[in-house]
Amino acid sequence: MKRLILTVLYVFLCLGMQAAASFPFRHIGIRDGLPDNYVKNVFGLPDGRLGVRTTSLFSF
């Protein structure tokens, strides 16, 4: 039973790593227009843009 659980966990970890590799990721910060480097929330706007909530204010 323990071996089955470890095998299933290993498969899910491998699939998760493959899925994460297909999404582009780029760090954004003050140089990119954020008022703060601490991001509290990221959310989608109705027009398709992403909203970023920092400790200071909203940046769109």
PDB file with one MODEL, atoms N, CA, C and O in Angstrom:
MODEL        1
ATOM      1  N   MET A   1       0.831  -1.195   0.000  1.00  0.00           N
ATOM      2  CA  MET A   1       0.000   0.000   0.000  1.00  0.00           C
ATOM      3  C   MET A   1       0.878   1.263   0.000  1.00  0.00           C
ATOM      4  O   MET A   1       0.585   2.231  -0.702  1.00  0.00           O
ATOM      5  N   LYS A   2       1.936   1.239   0.782  1.00  0.00           N
ATOM      6  CA  LYS A   2       2.829   2.387   0.854  1.00  0.00           C
ATOM      7  C   LYS A   2       3.508   2.625  -0.501  1.00  0.00           C
ATOM      8  O   LYS A   2       3.695   3.765  -0.925  1.00  0.00           O
ATOM      9  N   ARG A   3       3.864   1.545  -1.156  1.00  0.00           N
ATOM     10  CA  ARG A   3       4.519   1.657  -2.458  1.00  0.00           C
ATOM     11  C   ARG A   3       3.565   2.255  -3.492  1.00  0.00           C
ATOM     12  O   ARG A   3       3.993   3.048  -4.331  1.00  0.00           O
ATOM     13  N   LEU A   4       2.286   1.890  -3.449  1.00  0.00           N
ATOM     14  CA  LEU A   4       1.284   2.431  -4.360  1.00  0.00           C
ATOM     15  C   LEU A   4       1.122   3.937  -4.152  1.00  0.00           C
ATOM     16  O   LEU A   4       1.066   4.697  -5.119  1.00  0.00           O
ATOM     17  N   ILE A   5       1.047   4.356  -2.916  1.00  0.00           N
ATOM     18  CA  ILE A   5       0.888   5.778  -2.611  1.00  0.00           C
ATOM     19  C   ILE A   5       2.103   6.567  -3.104  1.00  0.00           C
ATOM     20  O   ILE A   5       1.948   7.642  -3.682  1.00  0.00           O
ATOM     21  N   LEU A   6       3.294   6.048  -2.884  1.00  0.00           N
ATOM     22  CA  LEU A   6       4.498   6.722  -3.348  1.00  0.00           C
ATOM     23  C   LEU A   6       4.552   6.796  -4.873  1.00  0.00           C
ATOM     24  O   LEU A   6       4.986   7.804  -5.431  1.00  0.00           O
ATOM     25  N   THR A   7       4.115   5.736  -5.544  1.00  0.00           N
ATOM     26  CA  THR A   7       4.102   5.720  -7.006  1.00  0.00           C
ATOM     27  C   THR A   7       3.126   6.763  -7.546  1.00  0.00           C
ATOM     28  O   THR A   7       3.459   7.500  -8.474  1.00  0.00           O
ATOM     29  N   VAL A   8       1.935   6.829  -6.978  1.00  0.00           N
ATOM     30  CA  VAL A   8       0.931   7.802  -7.414  1.00  0.00           C
ATOM     31  C   VAL A   8       1.430   9.224  -7.154  1.00  0.00           C
ATOM     32  O   VAL A   8       1.258  10.103  -7.997  1.00  0.00           O
ATOM     33  N   LEU A   9       2.035   9.449  -6.011  1.00  0.00           N
ATOM     34  CA  LEU A   9       2.579  10.764  -5.691  1.00  0.00           C
ATOM     35  C   LEU A   9       3.672  11.153  -6.684  1.00  0.00           C
ATOM     36  O   LEU A   9       3.719  12.296  -7.139  1.00  0.00           O
ATOM     37  N   TYR A  10       4.534  10.227  -7.015  1.00  0.00           N
ATOM     38  CA  TYR A  10       5.608  10.475  -7.982  1.00  0.00           C
ATOM     39  C   TYR A  10       5.035  10.839  -9.353  1.00  0.00           C
ATOM     40  O   TYR A  10       5.524  11.762 -10.004  1.00  0.00           O
ATOM     41  N   VAL A  11       4.015  10.128  -9.788  1.00  0.00           N
ATOM     42  CA  VAL A  11       3.392  10.406 -11.093  1.00  0.00           C
ATOM     43  C   VAL A  11       2.790  11.803 -11.107  1.00  0.00           C
ATOM     44  O   VAL A  11       2.971  12.542 -12.075  1.00  0.00           O
ATOM     45  N   PHE A  12       2.073  12.178 -10.045  1.00  0.00           N
ATOM     46  CA  PHE A  12       1.475  13.511  -9.987  1.00  0.00           C
ATOM     47  C   PHE A  12       2.537  14.604  -9.960  1.00  0.00           C
ATOM     48  O   PHE A  12       2.355  15.654 -10.577  1.00  0.00           O
ATOM     49  N   LEU A  13       3.627  14.379  -9.266  1.00  0.00           N
ATOM     50  CA  LEU A  13       4.707  15.365  -9.241  1.00  0.00           C
ATOM     51  C   LEU A  13       5.337  15.529 -10.621  1.00  0.00           C
ATOM     52  O   LEU A  13       5.632  16.648 -11.040  1.00  0.00           O
ATOM     53  N   CYS A  14       5.543  14.431 -11.320  1.00  0.00           N
ATOM     54  CA  CYS A  14       6.123  14.501 -12.666  1.00  0.00           C
ATOM     55  C   CYS A  14       5.193  15.212 -13.630  1.00  0.00           C
ATOM     56  O   CYS A  14       5.648  16.017 -14.443  1.00  0.00           O
ATOM     57  N   LEU A  15       3.909  14.932 -13.556  1.00  0.00           N
ATOM     58  CA  LEU A  15       2.939  15.599 -14.436  1.00  0.00           C
ATOM     59  C   LEU A  15       2.863  17.084 -14.124  1.00  0.00           C
ATOM     60  O   LEU A  15       2.753  17.904 -15.036  1.00  0.00           O
ATOM     61  N   GLY A  16       2.921  17.436 -12.855  1.00  0.00           N
ATOM     62  CA  GLY A  16       2.882  18.841 -12.465  1.00  0.00           C
ATOM     63  C   GLY A  16       4.088  19.606 -12.964  1.00  0.00           C
ATOM     64  O   GLY A  16       3.965  20.762 -13.368  1.00  0.00           O
ATOM     65  N   MET A  17       5.242  18.984 -12.943  1.00  0.00           N
ATOM     66  CA  MET A  17       6.460  19.644 -13.418  1.00  0.00           C
ATOM     67  C   MET A  17       6.397  19.857 -14.927  1.00  0.00           C
ATOM     68  O   MET A  17       6.863  20.882 -15.424  1.00  0.00           O
ATOM     69  N   GLN A  18       5.834  18.913 -15.653  1.00  0.00           N
ATOM     70  CA  GLN A  18       5.704  19.065 -17.104  1.00  0.00           C
ATOM     71  C   GLN A  18       4.714  20.168 -17.445  1.00  0.00           C
ATOM     72  O   GLN A  18       4.937  20.931 -18.385  1.00  0.00           O
ATOM     73  N   ALA A  19       3.623  20.260 -16.694  1.00  0.00           N
ATOM     74  CA  ALA A  19       2.621  21.294 -16.948  1.00  0.00           C
ATOM     75  C   ALA A  19       3.189  22.673 -16.632  1.00  0.00           C
ATOM     76  O   ALA A  19       2.930  23.628 -17.364  1.00  0.00           O
ATOM     77  N   ALA A  20       3.954  22.789 -15.562  1.00  0.00           N
ATOM     78  CA  ALA A  20       4.530  24.082 -15.189  1.00  0.00           C
ATOM     79  C   ALA A  20       5.546  24.552 -16.216  1.00  0.00           C
ATOM     80  O   ALA A  20       5.717  25.758 -16.395  1.00  0.00           O
ATOM     81  N   ALA A  21       6.213  23.652 -16.884  1.00  0.00           N
ATOM     82  CA  ALA A  21       7.213  24.033 -17.870  1.00  0.00           C
ATOM     83  C   ALA A  21       6.578  24.633 -19.125  1.00  0.00           C
ATOM     84  O   ALA A  21       7.263  25.316 -19.888  1.00  0.00           O
ATOM     85  N   SER A  22       5.299  24.396 -19.352  1.00  0.00           N
ATOM     86  CA  SER A  22       4.644  24.897 -20.557  1.00  0.00           C
ATOM     87  C   SER A  22       4.099  26.314 -20.391  1.00  0.00           C
ATOM     88  O   SER A  22       3.638  26.903 -21.369  1.00  0.00           O
ATOM     89  N   PHE A  23       4.136  26.881 -19.183  1.00  0.00           N
ATOM     90  CA  PHE A  23       3.649  28.229 -18.942  1.00  0.00           C
ATOM     91  C   PHE A  23       4.832  29.195 -18.842  1.00  0.00           C
ATOM     92  O   PHE A  23       5.757  28.965 -18.063  1.00  0.00           O
ATOM     93  N   PRO A  24       4.803  30.272 -19.624  1.00  0.00           N
ATOM     94  CA  PRO A  24       5.899  31.246 -19.510  1.00  0.00           C
ATOM     95  C   PRO A  24       5.794  32.001 -18.184  1.00  0.00           C
ATOM     96  O   PRO A  24       4.696  32.300 -17.715  1.00  0.00           O
ATOM     97  N   PHE A  25       6.928  32.299 -17.599  1.00  0.00           N
ATOM     98  CA  PHE A  25       6.957  33.008 -16.328  1.00  0.00           C
ATOM     99  C   PHE A  25       8.015  34.091 -16.410  1.00  0.00           C
ATOM    100  O   PHE A  25       9.127  33.851 -16.881  1.00  0.00           O
ATOM    101  N   ARG A  26       7.669  35.277 -15.953  1.00  0.00           N
ATOM    102  CA  ARG A  26       8.610  36.387 -15.953  1.00  0.00           C
ATOM    103  C   ARG A  26       8.403  37.191 -14.672  1.00  0.00           C
ATOM    104  O   ARG A  26       7.272  37.524 -14.317  1.00  0.00           O
ATOM    105  N   HIS A  27       9.486  37.496 -13.988  1.00  0.00           N
ATOM    106  CA  HIS A  27       9.404  38.322 -12.786  1.00  0.00           C
ATOM    107  C   HIS A  27       9.088  39.756 -13.187  1.00  0.00           C
ATOM    108  O   HIS A  27       9.666  40.286 -14.136  1.00  0.00           O
ATOM    109  N   ILE A  28       8.172  40.378 -12.461  1.00  0.00           N
ATOM    110  CA  ILE A  28       7.891  41.791 -12.683  1.00  0.00           C
ATOM    111  C   ILE A  28       8.116  42.523 -11.367  1.00  0.00           C
ATOM    112  O   ILE A  28       7.992  41.931 -10.295  1.00  0.00           O
ATOM    113  N   GLY A  29       8.442  43.791 -11.446  1.00  0.00           N
ATOM    114  CA  GLY A  29       8.736  44.551 -10.240  1.00  0.00           C
ATOM    115  C   GLY A  29       8.640  46.041 -10.490  1.00  0.00           C
ATOM    116  O   GLY A  29       7.899  46.497 -11.361  1.00  0.00           O
ATOM    117  N   ILE A  30       9.395  46.784  -9.719  1.00  0.00           N
ATOM    118  CA  ILE A  30       9.352  48.237  -9.797  1.00  0.00           C
ATOM    119  C   ILE A  30       9.783  48.722 -11.179  1.00  0.00           C
ATOM    120  O   ILE A  30       9.217  49.684 -11.699  1.00  0.00           O
ATOM    121  N   ARG A  31      10.762  48.077 -11.768  1.00  0.00           N
ATOM    122  CA  ARG A  31      11.219  48.471 -13.115  1.00  0.00           C
ATOM    123  C   ARG A  31      10.126  48.336 -14.167  1.00  0.00           C
ATOM    124  O   ARG A  31      10.156  49.025 -15.187  1.00  0.00           O
ATOM    125  N   ASP A  32       9.164  47.452 -13.922  1.00  0.00           N
ATOM    126  CA  ASP A  32       8.077  47.223 -14.888  1.00  0.00           C
ATOM    127  C   ASP A  32       6.838  48.059 -14.580  1.00  0.00           C
ATOM    128  O   ASP A  32       5.816  47.917 -15.252  1.00  0.00           O
ATOM    129  N   GLY A  33       6.913  48.923 -13.580  1.00  0.00           N
ATOM    130  CA  GLY A  33       5.803  49.819 -13.288  1.00  0.00           C
ATOM    131  C   GLY A  33       5.028  49.513 -12.015  1.00  0.00           C
ATOM    132  O   GLY A  33       4.091  50.239 -11.682  1.00  0.00           O
ATOM    133  N   LEU A  34       5.392  48.468 -11.304  1.00  0.00           N
ATOM    134  CA  LEU A  34       4.715  48.200 -10.039  1.00  0.00           C
ATOM    135  C   LEU A  34       5.189  49.202  -8.986  1.00  0.00           C
ATOM    136  O   LEU A  34       6.365  49.564  -8.960  1.00  0.00           O
ATOM    137  N   PRO A  35       4.282  49.649  -8.123  1.00  0.00           N
ATOM    138  CA  PRO A  35       4.700  50.600  -7.094  1.00  0.00           C
ATOM    139  C   PRO A  35       5.477  49.954  -5.953  1.00  0.00           C
ATOM    140  O   PRO A  35       6.067  50.651  -5.127  1.00  0.00           O
ATOM    141  N   ASP A  36       5.479  48.616  -5.907  1.00  0.00           N
ATOM    142  CA  ASP A  36       6.064  47.890  -4.784  1.00  0.00           C
ATOM    143  C   ASP A  36       6.473  46.513  -5.282  1.00  0.00           C
ATOM    144  O   ASP A  36       5.853  46.003  -6.215  1.00  0.00           O
ATOM    145  N   ASN A  37       7.478  45.899  -4.707  1.00  0.00           N
ATOM    146  CA  ASN A  37       7.888  44.549  -5.111  1.00  0.00           C
ATOM    147  C   ASN A  37       7.116  43.455  -4.385  1.00  0.00           C
ATOM    148  O   ASN A  37       7.308  42.280  -4.695  1.00  0.00           O
ATOM    149  N   TYR A  38       6.262  43.787  -3.444  1.00  0.00           N
ATOM    150  CA  TYR A  38       5.483  42.798  -2.707  1.00  0.00           C
ATOM    151  C   TYR A  38       4.092  42.704  -3.315  1.00  0.00           C
ATOM    152  O   TYR A  38       3.295  43.633  -3.176  1.00  0.00           O
ATOM    153  N   VAL A  39       3.788  41.605  -3.984  1.00  0.00           N
ATOM    154  CA  VAL A  39       2.484  41.400  -4.631  1.00  0.00           C
ATOM    155  C   VAL A  39       1.587  40.620  -3.687  1.00  0.00           C
ATOM    156  O   VAL A  39       1.948  39.534  -3.233  1.00  0.00           O
ATOM    157  N   LYS A  40       0.414  41.178  -3.391  1.00  0.00           N
ATOM    158  CA  LYS A  40      -0.535  40.521  -2.504  1.00  0.00           C
ATOM    159  C   LYS A  40      -1.558  39.688  -3.270  1.00  0.00           C
ATOM    160  O   LYS A  40      -2.036  38.676  -2.760  1.00  0.00           O
ATOM    161  N   ASN A  41      -1.901  40.110  -4.505  1.00  0.00           N
ATOM    162  CA  ASN A  41      -2.950  39.428  -5.241  1.00  0.00           C
ATOM    163  C   ASN A  41      -2.791  39.709  -6.735  1.00  0.00           C
ATOM    164  O   ASN A  41      -2.394  40.804  -7.132  1.00  0.00           O
ATOM    165  N   VAL A  42      -3.102  38.722  -7.544  1.00  0.00           N
ATOM    166  CA  VAL A  42      -3.155  38.878  -8.999  1.00  0.00           C
ATOM    167  C   VAL A  42      -4.531  38.412  -9.438  1.00  0.00           C
ATOM    168  O   VAL A  42      -4.981  37.339  -9.035  1.00  0.00           O
ATOM    169  N   PHE A  43      -5.204  39.207 -10.258  1.00  0.00           N
ATOM    170  CA  PHE A  43      -6.571  38.874 -10.647  1.00  0.00           C
ATOM    171  C   PHE A  43      -6.816  39.290 -12.088  1.00  0.00           C
ATOM    172  O   PHE A  43      -6.160  40.195 -12.604  1.00  0.00           O
ATOM    173  N   GLY A  44      -7.757  38.630 -12.725  1.00  0.00           N
ATOM    174  CA  GLY A  44      -8.128  38.949 -14.096  1.00  0.00           C
ATOM    175  C   GLY A  44      -9.186  40.027 -14.147  1.00  0.00           C
ATOM    176  O   GLY A  44     -10.094  40.053 -13.316  1.00  0.00           O
ATOM    177  N   LEU A  45      -9.077  40.912 -15.113  1.00  0.00           N
ATOM    178  CA  LEU A  45     -10.069  41.958 -15.335  1.00  0.00           C
ATOM    179  C   LEU A  45     -10.996  41.530 -16.466  1.00  0.00           C
ATOM    180  O   LEU A  45     -10.614  40.699 -17.290  1.00  0.00           O
ATOM    181  N   PRO A  46     -12.207  42.080 -16.523  1.00  0.00           N
ATOM    182  CA  PRO A  46     -13.161  41.671 -17.563  1.00  0.00           C
ATOM    183  C   PRO A  46     -12.662  41.874 -18.993  1.00  0.00           C
ATOM    184  O   PRO A  46     -13.088  41.159 -19.900  1.00  0.00           O
ATOM    185  N   ASP A  47     -11.768  42.838 -19.206  1.00  0.00           N
ATOM    186  CA  ASP A  47     -11.279  43.088 -20.566  1.00  0.00           C
ATOM    187  C   ASP A  47     -10.061  42.236 -20.925  1.00  0.00           C
ATOM    188  O   ASP A  47      -9.477  42.433 -21.991  1.00  0.00           O
ATOM    189  N   GLY A  48      -9.660  41.293 -20.061  1.00  0.00           N
ATOM    190  CA  GLY A  48      -8.584  40.369 -20.372  1.00  0.00           C
ATOM    191  C   GLY A  48      -7.231  40.728 -19.775  1.00  0.00           C
ATOM    192  O   GLY A  48      -6.306  39.917 -19.820  1.00  0.00           O
ATOM    193  N   ARG A  49      -7.098  41.930 -19.216  1.00  0.00           N
ATOM    194  CA  ARG A  49      -5.830  42.313 -18.588  1.00  0.00           C
ATOM    195  C   ARG A  49      -5.722  41.681 -17.203  1.00  0.00           C
ATOM    196  O   ARG A  49      -6.707  41.184 -16.656  1.00  0.00           O
ATOM    197  N   LEU A  50      -4.518  41.707 -16.648  1.00  0.00           N
ATOM    198  CA  LEU A  50      -4.296  41.238 -15.285  1.00  0.00           C
ATOM    199  C   LEU A  50      -4.148  42.432 -14.354  1.00  0.00           C
ATOM    200  O   LEU A  50      -3.445  43.393 -14.668  1.00  0.00           O
ATOM    201  N   GLY A  51      -4.810  42.365 -13.213  1.00  0.00           N
ATOM    202  CA  GLY A  51      -4.638  43.368 -12.175  1.00  0.00           C
ATOM    203  C   GLY A  51      -3.701  42.815 -11.118  1.00  0.00           C
ATOM    204  O   GLY A  51      -3.746  41.628 -10.794  1.00  0.00           O
ATOM    205  N   VAL A  52      -2.854  43.680 -10.586  1.00  0.00           N
ATOM    206  CA  VAL A  52      -1.881  43.273  -9.575  1.00  0.00           C
ATOM    207  C   VAL A  52      -2.081  44.154  -8.357  1.00  0.00           C
ATOM    208  O   VAL A  52      -1.984  45.377  -8.454  1.00  0.00           O
ATOM    209  N   ARG A  53      -2.360  43.548  -7.210  1.00  0.00           N
ATOM    210  CA  ARG A  53      -2.523  44.306  -5.975  1.00  0.00           C
ATOM    211  C   ARG A  53      -1.250  44.184  -5.164  1.00  0.00           C
ATOM    212  O   ARG A  53      -0.806  43.080  -4.846  1.00  0.00           O
ATOM    213  N   THR A  54      -0.666  45.324  -4.830  1.00  0.00           N
ATOM    214  CA  THR A  54       0.524  45.356  -4.002  1.00  0.00           C
ATOM    215  C   THR A  54       0.163  45.944  -2.648  1.00  0.00           C
ATOM    216  O   THR A  54      -1.004  46.228  -2.378  1.00  0.00           O
ATOM    217  N   THR A  55       1.156  46.125  -1.806  1.00  0.00           N
ATOM    218  CA  THR A  55       0.889  46.726  -0.502  1.00  0.00           C
ATOM    219  C   THR A  55       0.588  48.211  -0.623  1.00  0.00           C
ATOM    220  O   THR A  55       0.001  48.792   0.290  1.00  0.00           O
ATOM    221  N   SER A  56       0.978  48.845  -1.738  1.00  0.00           N
ATOM    222  CA  SER A  56       0.788  50.283  -1.905  1.00  0.00           C
ATOM    223  C   SER A  56      -0.551  50.603  -2.547  1.00  0.00           C
ATOM    224  O   SER A  56      -1.368  51.301  -1.947  1.00  0.00           O
ATOM    225  N   LEU A  57      -0.795  50.105  -3.763  1.00  0.00           N
ATOM    226  CA  LEU A  57      -2.019  50.398  -4.498  1.00  0.00           C
ATOM    227  C   LEU A  57      -2.178  49.436  -5.650  1.00  0.00           C
ATOM    228  O   LEU A  57      -1.377  48.515  -5.810  1.00  0.00           O
ATOM    229  N   PHE A  58      -3.213  49.642  -6.461  1.00  0.00           N
ATOM    230  CA  PHE A  58      -3.456  48.791  -7.606  1.00  0.00           C
ATOM    231  C   PHE A  58      -2.639  49.257  -8.792  1.00  0.00           C
ATOM    232  O   PHE A  58      -2.422  50.455  -8.972  1.00  0.00           O
ATOM    233  N   SER A  59      -2.185  48.315  -9.600  1.00  0.00           N
ATOM    234  CA  SER A  59      -1.471  48.642 -10.822  1.00  0.00           C
ATOM    235  C   SER A  59      -2.046  47.802 -11.935  1.00  0.00           C
ATOM    236  O   SER A  59      -2.122  46.580 -11.804  1.00  0.00           O
ATOM    237  N   PHE A  60      -2.456  48.421 -13.030  1.00  0.00           N
ATOM    238  CA  PHE A  60      -3.051  47.691 -14.162  1.00  0.00           C
ATOM    239  C   PHE A  60      -2.181  47.823 -15.376  1.00  0.00           C
ATOM    240  O   PHE A  60      -2.508  47.280 -16.432  1.00  0.00           O
TER     241      PHE A  60
ENDMDL
END
